Amino acid sequence: MAAVAQSSDTGVAVSRSGKSPSLSHCTLHPASASHGHRTAARRGVPGGPADALFTGLSLCFTIKVVQEYERAIIFRLGRLAPGGAQGPGLFFILPCLDNFRGVDLRVVSFDVAPQEILTKDLVTISVDAVVFYRIFEPTISVTNVENSSSSTHLLAATTLRTVLGQYNLSDILAQRETIAHLMQSSLDEATDAWGVKVERVEVKDVRLPMELQRAMAAEAEASREAKAKVIAAEGEMKASRALKEAADVMAESPNALQLRYLQTLNTISAEKNTTIIFPVPIDVISGLMKK
């Protein structure tokens, strides 16, 4: 009977005669089984740590979340994905096929830089404003305009110059609310095609050149002085009319003149003066003049 030798590497019994043993004569050593398990683990048998890591990374690239005030516009291979804007909440994308852009739906405000404006009456002024707007159609705001925020900024500046150039300086100073409403309507109509809604426009400050400020101050002062003189003249005229009417009444009634004389003496005595001058009664003077 031929001797059988055991291989140290494979753990399989081999006949010394050099013939290949049959399956019935091959014996698997326990060390060989453990070696096979280690090899399978290194090759990534399903259910191992490598699969768990791959699954986690896939979920990170597939699941996206947008806030309550946001919407996501998904593009699949460059084309707008069906279903429109996604959100708020959880949504899925296909890695390597989809990309998305987030759009903020909250009201945004920005300052319009001071603009040098030539008014209708040829006066140069500097005016700035503030604009409040929001995006009401996120898909249009992404597909119809490259940058809706920047475009709204530029349009607000040009609209401010256009609208104020139609008014005189006095109208601009007195009708700010009307001008702001006109600007809001004009901006809202122009940005509607971009998915942007202009909520409100306010004119912040109107700055005049220093020379014009001094001229307007002088004009206002002269106007106030003229009004004061008119008021004083009207008062003197009313006073003279009242005196004339009083003189006519006293001329018709000498007793009224005497009562006025006594009233004047009473007023002088009430002032606690140390020296009192008694005027000569008018009837005495009248008698002397007749003689």
C-alpha positions in Angstrom: 0.0 0.0 0.0 1.5 3.3 -1.1 2.5 5.8 1.6 0.7 9.0 1.8 2.4 12.4 2.6 0.7 15.5 3.8 1.5 18.8 2.1 2.4 21.6 4.5 0.9 24.4 2.3 -2.4 23.0 1.2 -3.1 20.4 3.9 -4.0 17.9 1.2 -2.7 14.3 1.5 -0.7 13.2 -1.6 0.4 9.7 -2.5 4.2 9.1 -2.5 3.9 7.1 -5.7 3.4 10.5 -7.5 -0.1 9.7 -8.8 -2.7 12.3 -8.2 -5.0 11.2 -5.4 -8.7 10.8 -6.0 -11.2 12.9 -4.1 -11.8 10.0 -1.9 -8.2 10.0 -0.8 -7.8 13.8 -0.3 -8.1 15.1 3.2 -8.6 18.8 4.0 -6.6 19.9 7.0 -8.3 22.4 9.5 -5.6 25.0 8.8 -6.6 25.0 5.2 -10.2 26.0 6.1 -9.1 28.9 8.3 -6.8 30.1 5.5 -9.7 30.1 3.0 -11.8 32.2 5.3 -9.1 34.8 5.6 -8.7 35.0 1.9 -12.4 35.5 1.3 -12.5 38.3 3.9 -9.7 40.1 2.1 -11.6 39.8 -1.2 -14.7 41.6 0.2 -17.3 39.0 0.8 -20.8 40.6 0.9 -21.8 41.9 4.3 -18.3 43.0 5.3 -17.1 46.5 6.4 -16.3 47.5 2.8 -19.9 47.1 1.7 -21.2 49.1 4.7 -18.8 52.0 3.9 -19.8 51.9 0.2 -23.5 52.0 1.2 -23.0 55.0 3.5 -21.1 57.0 0.9 -23.8 56.2 -1.7 -26.5 57.5 0.6 -24.5 60.7 1.3 -24.3 61.4 -2.4 -28.0 60.4 -3.1 -30.0 61.9 -0.3 -30.3 65.7 -0.1 -32.2 68.0 2.3 -33.5 71.6 1.7 -34.9 73.9 4.4 -38.5 75.2 4.6 -37.6 78.5 2.9 -35.6 76.8 0.1 -36.3 74.9 -3.1 -34.0 72.7 -5.2 -33.9 72.8 -9.0 -32.6 69.4 -10.3 -30.9 69.1 -13.7 -30.4 65.6 -15.1 -27.8 65.3 -17.8 -28.1 69.1 -18.4 -31.9 69.1 -18.7 -34.5 70.2 -16.2 -35.7 67.1 -14.3 -39.4 66.4 -14.3 -41.4 67.3 -11.2 -40.3 70.9 -10.9 -38.7 72.4 -7.8 -38.1 69.9 -5.0 -38.6 70.6 -1.3 -38.8 71.4 1.4 -37.5 68.3 3.2 -35.8 65.2 1.8 -35.3 64.3 -1.9 -33.1 62.0 -3.9 -30.7 62.6 -6.8 -28.8 60.2 -9.0 -25.0 60.5 -8.5 -23.0 61.4 -11.6 -26.3 62.1 -13.5 -28.0 64.9 -11.5 -26.9 68.2 -10.1 -29.1 70.8 -8.3 -29.2 74.4 -7.4 -30.8 75.7 -4.2 -33.0 78.8 -4.3 -33.9 81.0 -1.3 -37.5 82.1 -1.2 -37.2 84.6 1.6 -37.6 88.4 1.2 -34.2 90.0 0.4 -33.3 93.6 0.8 -30.5 95.6 -0.7 -29.4 99.3 -0.9 -29.2 101.1 -4.2 -26.0 103.0 -4.3 -26.3 106.8 -4.4 -27.2 107.9 -8.0 -26.3 111.3 -9.6 -29.6 112.4 -11.1 -30.5 115.4 -13.3 -34.1 116.4 -12.5 -36.6 117.9 -14.9 -35.7 121.4 -13.8 -32.0 120.8 -14.5 -30.9 120.3 -10.9 -28.2 117.7 -10.1 -29.0 115.7 -6.9 -27.8 112.5 -5.3 -30.5 109.9 -4.4 -30.3 106.4 -2.8 -33.0 103.9 -2.1 -33.7 100.5 -0.6 -35.4 97.6 -2.4 -37.2 94.5 -1.0 -37.8 91.5 -3.2 -38.4 87.8 -3.2 -38.3 84.9 -5.7 -41.8 83.5 -6.3 -40.9 81.1 -9.1 -37.6 79.3 -8.4 -37.5 77.4 -11.7 -37.8 80.5 -13.8 -35.3 82.4 -11.7 -32.7 79.7 -12.5 -33.5 79.0 -16.2 -34.5 82.5 -17.5 -31.7 84.7 -16.0 -28.1 84.0 -15.1 -28.1 85.8 -11.7 -31.5 87.1 -10.6 -30.0 89.0 -7.6 -27.4 90.9 -9.6 -29.8 91.7 -12.4 -32.4 93.1 -9.9 -29.6 95.3 -8.4 -28.7 96.8 -11.8 -32.3 97.3 -12.9 -33.1 99.1 -9.6 -30.3 101.6 -10.2 -31.4 102.4 -13.7 -35.1 102.6 -12.7 -34.3 105.1 -10.0 -32.5 107.4 -12.4 -35.3 107.1 -15.0 -38.2 107.8 -12.7 -36.6 110.7 -10.8 -35.5 112.3 -14.0 -39.2 112.9 -14.8 -39.9 115.1 -11.8 -38.9 118.6 -10.6 -36.8 119.0 -7.4 -39.8 120.3 -5.4 -41.9 117.3 -6.5 -39.2 114.8 -5.5 -38.9 116.4 -2.1 -42.7 116.5 -1.6 -43.8 113.3 -3.3 -41.4 110.6 -2.1 -44.2 108.0 -1.4 -45.7 108.5 -4.9 -42.3 108.1 -6.5 -41.4 105.0 -4.5 -44.7 103.4 -5.5 -44.0 104.2 -9.2 -40.6 102.6 -8.9 -42.0 99.5 -7.3 -44.5 99.0 -10.1 -41.9 99.5 -12.8 -39.4 97.1 -11.2 -42.1 94.5 -10.5 -43.3 94.5 -14.1 -39.7 94.1 -15.5 -38.6 91.3 -13.1 -41.8 89.2 -13.4 -40.2 87.3 -16.3 -37.3 86.4 -14.0 -39.5 84.9 -11.3 -38.8 87.8 -9.0 -41.5 89.8 -7.1 -40.5 93.4 -5.9 -42.3 93.9 -2.7 -41.4 97.4 -1.8 -39.1 100.4 -2.7 -38.2 103.3 -0.4 -36.3 106.5 -1.3 -33.8 106.9 1.6 -32.1 110.2 1.1 -32.0 113.1 -1.3 -28.8 115.1 -1.1 -28.5 118.6 -2.7 -25.4 120.5 -3.7 -24.1 122.9 -0.9 -24.7 126.0 -3.1 -28.3 124.9 -3.8 -28.8 124.3 -0.1 -27.7 127.9 0.7 -29.8 129.4 -2.0 -32.9 127.5 -0.9 -32.2 128.6 2.7 -32.0 132.2 1.7 -35.2 131.9 -0.4 -37.0 130.4 2.5 -35.8 133.1 4.9 -36.9 135.9 2.5 -40.3 134.2 2.2 -40.7 134.0 5.9 -39.7 137.7 6.3 -42.2 138.7 3.6 -45.0 136.8 5.3 -44.1 138.4 8.6 -44.4 141.9 7.1 -47.7 141.1 5.5 -49.0 139.8 8.8 -47.8 142.9 10.6 -49.3 145.2 8.0 -52.6 143.4 8.2 -52.6 143.7 12.0 -51.9 147.4 11.8 -54.7 147.9 9.3 -57.1 146.0 11.5 -56.0 148.1 14.5 -56.4 151.4 12.7 -59.9 150.4 11.6 -60.8 149.5 15.2 -59.4 152.9 16.4 -61.4 154.8 13.8 -64.6 153.0 14.8 -63.9 153.8 18.5 -63.2 157.4 17.7 -66.4 157.7 15.7 -68.4 156.3 18.7 -66.7 158.6 21.1 -67.3 161.6 18.9 -71.0 160.9 18.9 -71.1 160.4 22.7 -69.0 162.7 24.9 -69.8 160.7 28.0 -68.1 157.7 26.4 -64.9 159.7 26.1 -65.2 160.8 29.7 -65.6 157.2 30.8 -62.5 156.2 28.8 -60.6 159.1 30.6 -61.6 157.7 34.0 -60.6 154.2 33.0 -57.2 155.3 31.9 -56.7 157.1 35.3 -57.7 153.9 37.1 -55.2 151.8 35.1 -52.4 154.3 35.9 -53.1 154.2 39.6 -53.0 150.4 39.6 -49.4 150.3 38.5 -48.2 151.8 41.8 -46.2 154.6 40.2 -44.8 157.3 42.6 -45.6 160.1 40.1 -48.9 160.4 38.4 -49.5 162.9 35.7 -53.2 163.9 35.2 -53.9 164.8 31.7 -56.1 167.9 31.1 -59.7 166.9 30.4 -60.6 167.2 26.8 -63.7 169.3 27.6 -61.5 171.9 29.2 -59.2 172.0 26.2 -62.1 172.3 24.0 -63.5 175.2 26.0 -60.2 177.0 25.9 -59.9 176.5 22.1 -63.3 177.9 21.6 -62.4 181.1 23.5 
